[in-house]
Amino acid sequence: MAQEGEQFKLSADEEKHFLEHGWIKLSNCFTREQAAEIQSTLWTRLGMDPEDMSTWHTERTNMPWHNTFPVPTFAPKAWSSICHLLGGSSRADPAASTWKDGFIVNLGTPSGYNKVVKPQELTGWHVDGDFFVHYLDSPEQALLVIPLWSDIVPGGGGTVICPRAIDVVARHLYEHPEGVSPRMSPRAENPGFVQEAHGLKWFNEIAASMPDDAFVEATGVVGDVYLLHPLMLHSASNNRLRKVRVITNPPVRVKEPFCFDREDGDYSLVERKTMRALGRERLEGWKIRGERQGIVPERVRIQQELKRKEEERLRGLKEAGDGVQVQTAEVAVA
């Protein structure tokens, strides 16, 4: 009998696509009805009116979370596929089996309406994981997951990814086993791992150097889920159509660091893709040469303030008689 989370299997074509490009797109992972229920208080929390663009005061909002739901039952196809990429459910951290309603909303701006911004010109390129010191084998961000909570059409503010850049990021981490900051500064240059003044410059320069065909826009419909290699360079895009775009990006953690030197050769697809990015089939003797450390990012403080304001709006809605259940929880670092 298959273990929980392993009742669905990726096809050979999906495995091949992940090994070649570092991402796959799954369809029909959850229903529109499920999505609508999870988002029932979205606009109250934002303090905006979905029918009045003049109230859309913020282009992109990384919302704090209030509620959680189990992925194995909410989106079993997605959870099974996550486990498949990681080498089985036994390798996934149980905490990764929970999604939260910390939505990322992209509403565009009046100045950006109908304006085409090429991927090379975007300034938000990054690799996820602002809460830990990065190594090639880091377990904290084992996959980047993007569930689509709204339909996303081309030009509608979807996440743009750059699969070819996985090779560049992997090489950088391979060459710095002492550890790098979330913005990729080697330990010697930033021993305290403080927030760098140069911001996303390292990532943006990589994207700017890529040809047009190196990019993919993550479009789709409600219920689609993208599963991306943890070293995937990606960025929010200009929502030139000003269509409401809602996603989340729940982190996935593995129990043990990735291993690129397995005696039994039982590598996960994520490990195999990392080694392929380096042009290797095995990394004999490679190991980290620094301490695994957590980092408290600036966004935690920002989200704590956002959450306080959201809770005030939700209390107002409840007092108005709509019966909204307000839940409080600490803002997660992940």
C-alpha positions, -999 to +999 in steps of 0.1 A: +000+000+000+013+035-009+022+058+019+000+089+025+009+114-001+021+088-026-012+077-043-005+099-073+027+095-093+044+118-118+046+105-153+078+098-171+073+129-192+068+150-161+100+136-145+119+143-177+105+179-179+116+186-143+151+172-149+154+193-180+137+225-169+134+224-131+096+228-130+063+211-136+027+224-137-001+204-122-038+209-131-070+203-110-053+201-076-082+218-059-116+233-070-129+268-074-152+262-045-123+253-023-104+284-034-135+306-029-140+294+007-103+299+016-105+335+001-139+345+016-124+374+036-096+383+012-109+418+004-118+426+039-083+417+050-068+439+023-091+468+031-100+472-006-131+469-028-128+443-056-152+464-077-135+498-071-099+500-085-095+534-068-092+515-035-064+493-048-038+513-030-010+487-031+004+470-062+016+438-045+007+426-010+024+396+008-004+390+033+002+374+067-017+341+074-046+334+098-056+299+090-040+266+079-052+236+060-037+201+053-024+196+018-028+158+017-066+162+020-070+197+005-048+191-026-037+154-026-024+155-062-001+184-053+011+167-021+018+134-038+038+152-065+058+171-040+067+139-022+076+123-055+101+151-063+116+148-029+122+111-030+091+100-010+069+112+018+094+098+044+118+126+034+094+155+036+091+174+068+056+170+082+053+208+085+055+210+047+021+193+045+003+224+057-007+254+036-017+288+049-039+317+037-009+341+035-019+352+000+003+372-024-019+396-043-008+415-074-032+442-086-010+462-108-008+500-109-024+528-130+010+537-143+017+501-153-016+496-171-010+482-206+028+487-201+049+457-213+079+452-190+104+426-204+116+399-179+152+413-182+139+447-170+122+434-138+139+443-106+124+417-082+144+386-092+154+363-063+156+328-050+133+320-021+146+315+014+152+348+032+151+331+066+183+310+065+220+308+054+221+291+020+241+260+011+238+238-020+221+211+002+199+234+024+169+215+036+149+246+046+136+254+011+133+220-007+109+231-033+091+263-044+054+257-047+030+281-063-007+273-060-029+295-082-059+309-063-071+331-092-070+326-130-038+341-144-035+350-181-004+363-200+002+399-189-019+393-157+009+396-132+020+359-131+053+349-116+081+348-142+107+321-138+141+316-154+150+279-155+184+284-171+196+304-141+194+273-119+228+264-133+243+298-122+229+296-087+239+260-082+275+268-093+277+297-069+265+276-040+288+247-049+318+271-049+308+286-015+304+256+009+310+281+037+275+295+032+260+326+015+234+351+025+198+349+011+210+375-014+240+353-022+268+372-005+296+348+006+301+345+043+335+363+041+318+394+026+289+394+050+298+374+081+268+387+101+244+379+072+227+413+076+204+426+050+226+438+021+224+473+007+227+460-028+194+441-024+186+419-054+214+431-076+231+397-079+199+381-091+187+410-113+221+410-132+217+373-140+182+378-154+193+408-174+219+387-191+194+360-203+178+359-238+141+363-242+135+325-245+150+318-211+118+329-193+085+313-185+054+331-172+034+310-147-001+313-161-031+290-155-064+286-138-076+282-102-064+248-089-032+247-109+000+243-089+036+249-101+064+229-085+098+245-089+133+235-081+144+254-049+172+273-068+147+286-094+152+323-101+118+341-102+101+374-100+067+390-098+058+406-131+039+438-141+002+432-140-005+452-171-041+440-174-049+448-138-067+415-134-067+402-098-038+378-093-037+357-062-011+330-053+007+316-023+042+302-021+043+276+007+078+265+015+086+228+016+113+214+039+130+181+039+139+163+072+176+159+063+198+181+040+199+170+004+226+145-003+246+144-035+269+115-026+246+085-019+261+051-018+229+035-029+223+061-057+188+067-044+187+104-054+155+124-054+145+142-086+154+175-069+189+162-061+194+149-096+184+182-111+209+201-088+237+178-099+227+180-136+229+218-132+265+213-122+272+188-150+278+160-125+262+127-116+276+126-081+294+151-058+319+129-040+333+145-009+313+177-011+301+190+022+292+223+038+319+242+057+299+265+078+271+266+104+234+262+095+218+294+107+184+309+107+178+346+098+149+367+109+139+387+078+126+422+077+093+410+062+083+394+095+081+428+112+061+441+082+037+412+082+031+415+119+019+451+114-002+440+084-017+412+105-027+436+132-046+458+107-062+427+091-075+415+124-090+449+131-109+447+098-121+412+104-133+421+139-153+449+123-168+424+098-177+400+126-193+428+147-214+437+116-230+403+119-214+383+092-201+357+116-165+356+105-144+334+127-112+354+136-082+333+144-049+345+157-015+329+152+021+339+152+034+350+118+056+322+105+092+329+095+090+304+067 
